[in-house]
Amino acid sequence: WHSIPPKSVTNALAFSIASLCNMTILWTILRYRLTELHTVESLFSMLKISLASLVSGFAVHGMLRVVEHVFNNKRYFGLLGQTAVSACVGIVLYCIIAVVWKFPEAQWIIKHVQRRK
């Protein structure tokens, strides 16, 4: 019984594997339908996004541990506060990484925000 992983771990693993399969199938279909698919650029972009997500995920997990002593985890608003602070840190860190690594999506958003000023 002790060697069986919890259901939450197996669900997350199944979702990740299914997402990778979906991405592979989509990539294959797009390659056949589109004559000009920028494979190297797209793979490099996906790698940057994945690394930024991984770094942000570790930051969120770390912040959960840091602010766990500040909020009362036995109350709804304590859990909400802990989640909100951790999520904000993760989102801000992801946005900083997106700007520093010059994600095309981030550059597009910055360009359109500056255009409205």
Phi, psi and omega per residue, in radians:
W1 nan -0.522 -3.063
H2 -1.343 -0.291 -3.122
S3 -1.541 -0.133 3.134
I4 -1.464 2.164 3.130
P5 -1.222 2.704 3.112
P6 -1.096 2.751 -3.103
K7 -1.070 -0.584 -3.128
S8 -1.136 -0.621 3.118
V9 -1.218 -0.771 -3.125
T10 -1.195 -0.594 3.082
N11 -1.146 -0.753 3.131
A12 -1.141 -0.705 3.117
L13 -1.141 -0.750 3.120
A14 -1.103 -0.711 3.116
F15 -1.121 -0.727 3.139
S16 -1.150 -0.755 3.123
I17 -1.129 -0.724 3.114
A18 -1.114 -0.678 3.108
S19 -1.125 -0.719 3.102
L20 -1.131 -0.685 3.083
C21 -1.126 -0.768 3.109
N22 -1.064 -0.736 -3.136
M23 -1.125 -0.709 3.132
T24 -1.126 -0.761 3.122
I25 -1.128 -0.779 3.114
L26 -1.078 -0.746 -3.137
W27 -1.081 -0.736 3.135
T28 -1.122 -0.776 3.135
I29 -1.127 -0.763 3.133
L30 -1.114 -0.635 3.139
R31 -1.120 -0.632 3.133
Y32 -1.381 -0.572 -3.077
R33 -1.483 -0.578 -3.133
L34 -1.760 2.313 -3.139
T35 -1.363 -0.586 -3.119
E36 -2.017 1.590 3.073
L37 -1.934 2.057 -3.096
H38 -1.346 1.463 -2.991
T39 -1.128 -0.874 -3.064
V40 -1.143 -0.779 3.124
E41 -1.084 -0.749 -3.129
S42 -1.165 -0.746 3.111
L43 -1.132 -0.695 3.098
F44 -1.130 -0.694 3.098
S45 -1.126 -0.750 3.107
M46 -1.126 -0.648 3.111
L47 -1.127 -0.758 3.117
K48 -1.105 -0.761 3.138
I49 -1.109 -0.722 3.136
S50 -1.137 -0.740 3.116
L51 -1.141 -0.710 3.104
A52 -1.110 -0.687 3.110
S53 -1.156 -0.697 3.121
L54 -1.126 -0.788 3.109
V55 -1.093 -0.758 3.119
S56 -1.132 -0.664 3.103
G57 -1.095 -0.753 3.085
F58 -1.135 -0.645 3.114
A59 -1.142 -0.728 3.109
V60 -1.093 -0.805 3.140
H61 -1.091 -0.728 3.101
G62 -1.122 -0.715 3.125
M63 -1.169 -0.580 3.065
L64 -1.023 -0.717 3.134
R65 -1.253 -0.612 -3.115
V66 -1.221 -0.813 -3.067
V67 -1.530 0.040 -3.140
E68 -1.143 -0.465 3.134
H69 -1.480 -0.249 -3.133
V70 -1.474 -0.668 -3.067
F71 -1.813 2.629 3.074
N72 -1.437 1.909 -3.061
N73 -1.321 -0.088 -3.140
K74 -1.579 -0.072 3.137
R75 -2.016 2.684 -3.132
Y76 -1.041 -0.840 -3.084
F77 -1.229 -0.440 3.039
G78 -1.172 -0.803 3.088
L79 -1.149 -0.671 3.113
L80 -1.107 -0.769 3.118
G81 -1.107 -0.766 3.126
Q82 -1.083 -0.758 3.133
T83 -1.165 -0.747 -3.106
A84 -1.110 -0.794 -3.132
V85 -1.112 -0.798 -3.117
S86 -1.127 -0.746 3.135
A87 -1.122 -0.722 3.118
C88 -1.077 -0.742 3.116
V89 -1.083 -0.776 3.134
G90 -1.112 -0.738 -3.135
I91 -1.167 -0.762 3.127
V92 -1.117 -0.749 3.123
L93 -1.099 -0.737 3.112
Y94 -1.084 -0.741 3.129
C95 -1.125 -0.698 3.107
I96 -1.105 -0.798 3.113
I97 -1.081 -0.708 -3.140
A98 -1.084 -0.663 3.137
V99 -1.302 -0.759 -3.107
V100 -1.153 -0.734 -3.136
W101 -1.477 0.032 3.063
K102 0.977 0.982 3.032
F103 -1.107 2.394 3.134
P104 -1.027 -0.626 3.130
E105 -1.149 -0.722 3.126
A106 -1.169 -0.698 3.104
Q107 -1.101 -0.674 3.121
W108 -1.120 -0.773 3.135
I109 -1.109 -0.799 3.138
I110 -1.071 -0.739 -3.129
K111 -1.080 -0.750 -3.104
H112 -1.310 -0.531 3.079
V113 -1.222 -0.727 3.113
Q114 -1.167 -0.553 3.138
R115 -1.174 -0.557 -3.113
R116 -1.327 -0.308 -3.109
K117 -1.287 nan nan
